[in-house]
Amino acid sequence: MRSCLWLCCFFLAINCGAQSLPKLDSIANTFLKNFKTPALAMSVIKNGELLHLNAYGWQDVALEKQATVHTSFHIASVSKTVTNLAIFKMVEEGKIDLEADINNYLPFKVQHPQGSAWTITVKKLLNHRSGIRDNYSFYKPFWSEPKGDPTLELGAYLKDYLNSSCDL
């Protein structure tokens, strides 16, 4: 619910144009108050130009430390929008087939937890129907104790994560 409401506010803000950017501060602060959200950051980019960049709320509520544009946030499901946009752009360009085995695109092999008879497709990944299980013990240190930008390369992380998730 919160994500949906925030995305609505975000798209409303984008469509308001540069003249209403001060209104974004009001929208963000109202959202924080109404939904008891500790912090958020927002940017608006139009035609490659940064029109708005600001952080709101508390980076640390107990210490009353203000959030800044440099505060680390867990992106969680917000990344799905960007990922889907990129994938469907590649689908339009004929670079990705939604029904294809993901192993056609990865530099490492991923096997379905039920065995090699099952195929993990791009479409199944996008619909959360791949059969890959969450491996909380693997990613918990990255999630619960963030220490800034990761030092582990994304490709190495995904290879280790996906293979450990499939072996459970």
C-alpha positions in Angstrom: 0.0 0.0 0.0 2.7 2.5 1.0 4.7 1.7 -2.1 1.7 2.1 -4.3 0.8 5.4 -2.8 4.4 6.6 -2.9 4.7 5.7 -6.6 1.4 7.6 -7.3 2.9 10.7 -5.6 6.1 10.2 -7.4 4.5 10.1 -10.9 2.2 13.0 -9.9 5.3 14.9 -9.0 7.0 14.2 -12.3 4.0 15.3 -14.2 3.8 18.6 -12.3 6.8 20.1 -14.0 9.6 22.3 -12.8 7.3 25.1 -11.6 5.8 22.8 -8.9 9.0 21.4 -7.4 8.5 23.1 -4.1 5.2 21.1 -3.9 7.3 17.9 -3.8 8.7 18.9 -0.4 5.1 19.2 0.8 4.1 15.9 -0.7 7.1 14.1 0.8 6.6 15.6 4.2 2.9 14.8 4.2 3.7 11.2 3.2 6.3 10.9 6.0 3.8 12.2 8.6 0.7 10.3 7.4 2.4 6.9 7.0 4.9 7.2 9.9 7.8 6.7 7.5 11.2 7.6 8.9 12.8 8.8 5.7 12.8 8.9 2.0 14.8 10.4 -0.8 13.5 11.7 -4.1 14.9 12.9 -7.4 13.2 14.1 -10.5 15.0 13.9 -13.8 13.5 15.2 -17.0 15.2 15.1 -20.4 18.5 14.2 -18.7 18.4 17.2 -16.4 18.2 16.9 -12.6 15.3 19.1 -11.6 14.9 18.0 -8.0 17.0 16.1 -5.4 16.2 16.0 -1.7 16.0 13.7 1.3 13.4 14.0 4.0 13.0 12.7 7.5 15.5 10.9 9.8 18.5 8.7 8.9 18.5 7.7 12.6 15.3 8.4 14.4 16.7 7.7 17.9 19.6 10.1 17.4 17.5 12.5 15.4 20.1 12.4 12.6 18.6 13.9 9.4 18.5 12.0 6.2 20.6 13.4 3.4 20.9 12.7 -0.3 23.9 10.5 0.7 22.0 8.4 3.2 22.0 4.7 2.2 18.5 3.3 1.7 17.5 -0.3 1.1 16.0 -0.2 -2.4 14.1 -3.4 -2.1 11.1 -3.6 -4.5 11.7 -0.2 -6.0 14.3 -1.8 -8.2 11.6 -3.9 -9.9 10.4 -0.9 -11.8 13.8 -0.1 -13.2 14.6 -3.8 -13.9 11.3 -4.3 -15.8 11.8 -1.1 -17.8 15.3 -2.3 -18.9 14.1 -5.8 -19.7 11.1 -4.7 -21.7 13.3 -2.3 -23.6 15.6 -5.2 -24.5 12.5 -7.3 -25.5 11.4 -4.5 -27.8 14.9 -4.5 -29.3 14.8 -8.3 -29.8 17.7 -8.8 -27.3 15.7 -10.9 -24.8 13.0 -13.4 -25.2 10.7 -13.6 -22.1 10.2 -17.4 -22.7 13.9 -18.2 -23.0 15.9 -20.0 -20.4 17.8 -17.5 -18.2 21.0 -19.6 -18.8 21.0 -18.2 -22.3 21.8 -14.8 -20.8 23.9 -15.5 -17.7 27.7 -16.1 -17.7 27.1 -18.9 -15.1 24.6 -21.8 -14.9 21.6 -21.7 -12.6 19.6 -24.9 -12.1 16.0 -25.0 -10.8 15.7 -26.3 -7.3 13.5 -29.2 -8.6 16.1 -30.3 -11.1 17.3 -29.8 -14.7 13.9 -30.7 -16.1 12.5 -27.4 -15.0 13.4 -24.2 -16.9 13.7 -20.8 -15.3 12.7 -18.2 -17.8 12.9 -14.5 -17.8 9.1 -14.3 -17.6 9.1 -16.6 -14.6 11.7 -14.4 -12.9 9.7 -11.2 -13.5 6.5 -12.9 -12.2 8.2 -14.4 -9.1 7.5 -17.9 -10.4 11.0 -19.1 -11.0 11.2 -21.6 -8.1 14.3 -19.9 -6.8 14.0 -19.7 -3.0 15.1 -16.8 -0.9 18.2 -17.6 1.0 18.0 -15.2 4.0 21.2 -16.6 5.6 23.1 -15.6 2.4 21.9 -12.1 2.0 21.0 -11.1 5.6 24.5 -9.6 6.3 24.1 -7.4 3.2 20.6 -6.3 4.2 20.7 -6.0 8.0 24.1 -4.6 8.4 24.7 -2.3 5.4 28.2 -0.7 5.2 27.8 1.6 2.3 28.5 0.4 -1.3 29.3 -3.3 -1.5 32.8 -4.5 -2.3 31.6 -7.7 -3.8 30.9 -7.5 -7.6 27.2 -7.9 -8.5 28.0 -10.8 -10.9 29.9 -12.7 -8.2 27.1 -12.0 -5.7 24.4 -13.2 -8.0 26.3 -16.4 -9.0 26.8 -17.3 -5.4 23.3 -16.3 -4.3 21.5 -18.0 -7.1 23.4 -21.2 -6.8 23.1 -21.4 -3.0 19.4 -20.6 -3.3 18.9 -23.4 -5.7 20.8 -25.9 -3.6 18.5 -25.5 -0.5 
